[in-house]
Amino acid sequence: MKTRYIFVTGGVLSSLGKGLAASSLGALLKARGLSVTIQKLDPYINVDPGTMNPLEHGEVFVTDDGAETDLDLGHYERYLGVPMSRKNNATAGAIYYEVIRKERCGDYRGGTVQVIPHITDEIKRRVLSLAEEAEPPDAAIIEIGGTVGDIESLPFLEAIRQLRSDIGRNACLNIHLTLVPYLRVSGELKTKPTQHSVKELLSIGIQPDIILCRCEQQIPQDLKRKIALFCNVDRDAVFSAVDVDNIYEVPLSFYDEGFDQKVAILLRLPARNAQLEPWRELVHAREHPESRVTIAVVGKYVELKEAYKSLHEALVHGGTGNRAAVDLHYVNSEDITADTAADMLRDVDGILVPGGFGYRGVEGKIQAIRYARENKVPFFGICLGMQCAVIEFARNVAGLPQANSAEFDGAAEDKVIYLMTEWFDVRAQALRRHDAASDKGGAMRLGAYPCAIQAGSTAYRAYGCAEVLERHRHRYEFNNDYLALFREKGMAFSGLSPDGSLVEIVELPDHPWFLGCQFHPEFKSNPMRPHPLFRAFIGAAKEKKESAS
Ligand code: GLN
């Protein structure tokens, strides 16, 4: 069967949840026995979000093949349960970069290079590449970032307009997500913004087949009919996307509306009945926790939750795996000092220090880690969080008061975290492969690397196996010159690269649960399969809470 393409555009305003809508539709089609992939096309000029401030753009999601991508790819993986790759995300910047590269190489043989056809052709090439697999997916969902009407979106919309005749009308579907606001004063749901947005799409030559309306409450039948009439869609092709408390309810609420069924009918997809039991169980488990734990997330991007999207989800998954609700308490690390740490962290059951870049807030993270270590509070350090745990241990246990990371103090006496130049020489080639389009990120260790887990360790108890594959995104590493000293002082190195050259996991065996990892396990956590480390961390937090009461 030929791959069917489903294009999802957004109208009226941004942040309507296009990513979740696309993911939820994908989950439903998968539950109907179809194979599905999703791609995000981002209209901004950055080549990838790798260089963007998390406070501006949210988290940078990393794939196995080392692509730094939009956080929506995290939703795609969590809802579909299949890994994404660099193919699943493209920005306008990456597309222009490729066209300009070809132009410099003379590939256009002296022709004038233009938005149409050259940019649009490159967009189409990337969309069509999703079907170029040994087993092409039954459905490819393409989410177009931004809002219809933006200047930046135009080449993308033009490309999907053209694709409809390239691929064939019956193999494509356009879904438009809009907002139907509720006016409290008059108690009315308003459809005019939707009508205007569809008009805007029509002026570009795209007629939506389905209108998905984000709204505070279900849209009554007569209003759906009105929208259908004014927007030229089938009467049964207007759906409500109602606000929900728990994002994993979205597939179930779409299913109840008949959204995926309409998609399958319009595309003539051979869909079986949806198997939604796992989703129902998940929502049930989330709604009926047996206990609660409070976790402090000590970081510097706490003003924007999106900056820790996967982390947030992974902690919640870890909770579900323990039938516990997780209350997340985001703490700005700049507010933590030796004097305030105890007051700020006394009431939490676990402390997590996530990844990050730059020195700001690091001393506060180190204080939080000291508090966790000395007071036997379960601690989980991720990437920079692990590096801070190493610095804390060096300074306060191993007798190296001047210890630091080379990232924060290049002149520090004891650079316990450092840039491994020899490592870069050996692997520079492999790294460059990951960073073909990025000069800034050239020295980052990106993507999935194997890690050997030592039997009998906290990590082994969590994973239950001797080798795992986890995703990285960092420049600095543990400095092996300190291995022997730290071992002697009580730190265990329970995860190493299989050749033994890189420290991937550190832990403190004389602490109930104290673990730092150089990789980002949050990227691989799934609501149906909570990540083993998150499950174990929340389990330890639960135990601490129960033993205290
Ligand atoms: N800044 C640190 C490094 O580059 C940690 C990065 C991270 O936490 N992702 O190694």
Residues whose N, C-alpha, C, O or C-beta is under 5 A from the ligand:
A	BS01	LIG	G355 G356 F357 G358 I382 C383 L384 R473 H474 R475 Y476
